[in-house]
């Protein structure tokens, strides 16, 4: 496997540090932060890294195969790009950069309802392979319009379940984060200190909610935009709403944000094709468990009944391996890829995918794991 990446930034930590030096503080805080005291944010990754894999050095070994079949498509690796809101605020043109990279390297890309590119544009860049994540609107008419657009362009719809309310995020409150960002003196100074970000934002234009743009009144100021968003997304997902979407959506349907065996069982009963075990990257419930902690029970109990995937806390190739060994059949990452784009701009997507593939290959060769499905055989189980 020949993969090209910038040797100056061989790790995700390198990318994060570089991105922090290039992205204005209010935008980086949005990407990097969690809710409340950020306990679950830190716990997500820390508890993944408590997992150990058994190396096997004397076994007969041929070669690794990272290819993974998911919903009728064979991807080149068992990981994809998770949906991230406000991507173009973090780095101009970010969703398009990542969609292109995902298509080139044959991994899935998921577009968020509140990202800064349209369903149609991302579909064009990925030849119709991109997935779409739905924040469930309060209004069913708007829901139906968005789903109809997604049905024309996306093979997989992901319903978000873990945002019944917006998370209490101290950093965002302090920064007055809005879309577009509120131009306080503090934020203006931050932008002036990040000239590359500022110039590229001028070139690509002010970021906006492109998926929602057709439904938003024209000429809204920031106050009215905030009221629109609060009014549009004040609904809580429930079984009735999921059933309605299942009836409408003829493609593969996934629920993201599953954090308990009870909800996993409901997802199966409601006819879902897959679940993504997730706690929204530690951005919603600081008092909850890490995603890896609940994954093992869900995968053991329901892994033969539904596709079990995971995000939240996964940062590196070894983290991907740990999640797969614990029972995930596929993994997703959000921050990791945004660090890459923030650090390296248009090269960041391909660079990040390449280092993750290289890291994962090294782990597989080290532990003598020829196929992705064999990872659970290498898990060291704790007593």
Buried (B, 14 or more C-beta within 10 A) or exposed (E): EEBEBBEEBBEBEBBBEBBBEBBBBBBBBBBBBBBBEBBBBBBBBEBBBEBEBEEEEEEEBEEBEBEBEBBEEEBBBBBBBBBBBBBBBBBBBBBBBBBBBBBEBBBBBBBBBBBBBBBEBBBBBBEEBBBBBBBBBEBEEBBBBBBEBBBEBBBBBBBBBBBEEBBEBBBBEEBBBBBEBBEEEBBEEBBEEBEEBBEBBEEBEEBBBBBBEEBBEEEEEBEEBBEBBEEBBEBEBEEEBBEBBBEBBEBBBBBBBBBBBEBBBBBBEBEBBBBBBBBBBBBBBBEBBBBBBBBBBBBBBBBEEBBBBBBBBBBBBBBBBBBBBBBBBBBBBBBBBBBBBBBBBBBBBBBBBBBBBBBBBBBBEBBBBBEBBBBBBBBEEEE
